[in-house]
């Protein structure tokens, strides 16, 4: 699954590369900026893969979508499959943060499974591109991705098989019951995505729950699940189309450098700050440099000046625009 490496004029120091996976920690060699570029590549990979399929997803296309050089891609990932694995890791982490709290709370197995399944289906509706990558495109990937997928399905299978603890006396489902149930659920979701079915997946909550509880709690419980109240999913009903938040870096005409990131962080920390205050907070004492940089950010719609139109000579008062805030939050860089 690898592409030939081709460098670019962009320079990334060894220290930047070494810190690429260290989260939001920041230092003056720019580790946070490389981390931001990594997130852009993961988003770009997800979009290209979901739109065009694995066979048409190349490192070059991903880099173009993300606005990141091929050299930076290979500073962060060994090859295309490594990027795919990182996308899956990110998806599992985000999904776990939503699902685990509802699954691990007190309550009966059926109630916890239903709550967790509702959250999972909602997540797939909200993140349709990511859902397609995980459910459809992962089938086409190499051994490492397939192994990753296998471990995830094992976790889901174990959660379903926990229903044995609530099974009626004398009911002992075969050993492969949970595995076949999870496989059937995945097949249903896979088929919907492959056919381009636009109905929200949250509509599957009742029938899927019926599939899950039937072998453990019996046909009466399965029928009750089918007749359960309509899913409370925010994506169900009303024909509302779920849209993903736009990538704040898409078509951005400037490159976010470490210095630019520090200025955005400074303004985020001190809304209404003057040029001098922004420069002091960002560690850029040269007022000519900070004025020039602020002017560029203003031109590109990342900051706004509250003092414009006021009396001449009044200090500037800088604030982040909505797009500037989105980029700053993605960078996660402290002001000092």
ChimeraX attribute file (.defattr): number of C-alpha atoms within 10 A of each C-alpha:
attribute: neighborCount
match mode: 1-to-1
recipient: residues
	/A:1	12
	/A:2	11
	/A:3	13
	/A:4	10
	/A:5	13
	/A:6	12
	/A:7	14
	/A:8	9
	/A:9	8
	/A:10	10
	/A:11	11
	/A:12	15
	/A:13	11
	/A:14	10
	/A:15	12
	/A:16	21
	/A:17	18
	/A:18	13
	/A:19	20
	/A:20	21
	/A:21	15
	/A:22	11
	/A:23	12
	/A:24	18
	/A:25	15
	/A:26	19
	/A:27	14
	/A:28	10
	/A:29	16
	/A:30	21
	/A:31	26
	/A:32	28
	/A:33	25
	/A:34	26
	/A:35	25
	/A:36	20
	/A:37	25
	/A:38	23
	/A:39	18
	/A:40	23
	/A:41	27
	/A:42	20
	/A:43	19
	/A:44	22
	/A:45	27
	/A:46	24
	/A:47	21
	/A:48	20
	/A:49	23
	/A:50	20
	/A:51	14
	/A:52	11
	/A:53	17
	/A:54	21
	/A:55	11
	/A:56	11
	/A:57	18
	/A:58	17
	/A:59	23
	/A:60	17
	/A:61	16
	/A:62	25
	/A:63	21
	/A:64	14
	/A:65	19
	/A:66	24
	/A:67	19
	/A:68	20
	/A:69	22
	/A:70	22
	/A:71	18
	/A:72	20
	/A:73	24
	/A:74	20
	/A:75	20
	/A:76	22
	/A:77	17
	/A:78	13
	/A:79	17
	/A:80	20
	/A:81	18
	/A:82	17
	/A:83	21
	/A:84	26
	/A:85	20
	/A:86	17
	/A:87	21
	/A:88	22
	/A:89	13
	/A:90	15
	/A:91	17
	/A:92	15
	/A:93	12
	/A:94	12
	/A:95	15
	/A:96	14
	/A:97	10
	/A:98	15
	/A:99	21
	/A:100	13
	/A:101	12
	/A:102	19
	/A:103	22
	/A:104	12
	/A:105	10
	/A:106	9
	/A:107	11
	/A:108	12
	/A:109	20
	/A:110	21
	/A:111	14
	/A:112	20
	/A:113	23
	/A:114	20
	/A:115	16
	/A:116	20
	/A:117	21
	/A:118	23
	/A:119	21
	/A:120	20
	/A:121	21
	/A:122	22
	/A:123	21
	/A:124	20
	/A:125	25
	/A:126	20
	/A:127	16
	/A:128	21
	/A:129	18
	/A:130	24
	/A:131	23
	/A:132	22
	/A:133	24
	/A:134	22
	/A:135	18
	/A:136	21
	/A:137	19
	/A:138	19
	/A:139	14
	/A:140	12
	/A:141	16
	/A:142	12
	/A:143	11
	/A:144	13
	/A:145	19
	/A:146	15
	/A:147	11
	/A:148	14
	/A:149	17
	/A:150	11
	/A:151	11
	/A:152	12
	/A:153	16
	/A:154	14
	/A:155	11
	/A:156	14
	/A:157	19
	/A:158	13
	/A:159	16
	/A:160	21
	/A:161	23
	/A:162	15
	/A:163	20
	/A:164	16
	/A:165	10
	/A:166	14
	/A:167	17
	/A:168	11
	/A:169	7
	/A:170	6
	/A:171	13
	/A:172	12
	/A:173	15
	/A:174	8
	/A:175	9
	/A:176	10
	/A:177	17
	/A:178	24
	/A:179	16
	/A:180	12
	/A:181	19
	/A:182	22
	/A:183	14
	/A:184	15
	/A:185	16
	/A:186	15
	/A:187	14
	/A:188	14
	/A:189	19
	/A:190	18
	/A:191	13
	/A:192	15
	/A:193	18
	/A:194	11
	/A:195	8
	/A:196	9
	/A:197	11
	/A:198	12
	/A:199	17
	/A:200	22
	/A:201	24
	/A:202	24
	/A:203	19
	/A:204	19
	/A:205	23
	/A:206	23
	/A:207	16
	/A:208	20
	/A:209	23
	/A:210	23
	/A:211	19
	/A:212	25
	/A:213	27
	/A:214	17
	/A:215	22
	/A:216	25
	/A:217	19
	/A:218	14
	/A:219	14
	/A:220	11
	/A:221	17
	/A:222	22
	/A:223	17
	/A:224	14
	/A:225	22
	/A:226	17
	/A:227	12
	/A:228	14
	/A:229	9
	/A:230	13
	/A:231	15
	/A:232	12
	/A:233	17
	/A:234	13
	/A:235	21
	/A:236	19
	/A:237	15
	/A:238	7
	/A:239	10
	/A:240	11
	/A:241	14
	/A:242	14
	/A:243	10
	/A:244	11
	/A:245	8
	/A:246	9
	/A:247	16
	/A:248	16
	/A:249	20
	/A:250	12
	/A:251	10
	/A:252	13
	/A:253	9
	/A:254	11
	/A:255	10
	/A:256	17
	/A:257	13
	/A:258	19
	/A:259	17
	/A:260	19
	/A:261	21
	/A:262	25
	/A:263	26
	/A:264	30
	/A:265	26
	/A:266	27
	/A:267	27
	/A:268	23
	/A:269	16
	/A:270	18
	/A:271	14
	/A:272	20
	/A:273	21
	/A:274	19
	/A:275	19
	/A:276	17
	/A:277	19
	/A:278	30
	/A:279	23
	/A:280	17
	/A:281	20
	/A:282	22
	/A:283	16
	/A:284	17
	/A:285	14
	/A:286	11
	/A:287	14
	/A:288	11
	/A:289	12
	/A:290	22
	/A:291	15
	/A:292	11
	/A:293	15
	/A:294	22
	/A:295	14
	/A:296	14
	/A:297	19
	/A:298	18
	/A:299	11
	/A:300	15
	/A:301	14
	/A:302	21
	/A:303	23
	/A:304	22
	/A:305	19
	/A:306	15
	/A:307	16
	/A:308	13
	/A:309	8
	/A:310	10
	/A:311	8
	/A:312	8
	/A:313	7
	/A:314	11
	/A:315	17
	/A:316	18
	/A:317	19
	/A:318	26
	/A:319	24
	/A:320	25
	/A:321	16
	/A:322	14
	/A:323	17
	/A:324	24
	/A:325	19
	/A:326	17
	/A:327	21
	/A:328	25
	/A:329	14
	/A:330	20
	/A:331	24
	/A:332	19
	/A:333	23
	/A:334	19
	/A:335	18
	/A:336	12
